[in-house]
């Protein structure tokens, strides 16, 4: 599943959290359905964290390049 924005990813994570709670209440902590939903949620959270880290790195690079471009040489 490809998410083009963290906003959509956040929405899906929130939705999956609600689903997980509902599934746990209906089938118990050790059911296959609970495990499957939990694993999906883990994967989405990992993607979200990776996206955030990549965005932070891009912002740091922009700041670094802007600082270098504004520094007078010679």
Secondary structure, DSSP 8 states (H G I E B T S, - for coil): ---S-HHHHHHHHHHHHHHHHHHHHHH-TTSHHHHHHHHHHHHHHHHHHHHHHHHHHHHHHHHHHHHHHHS---
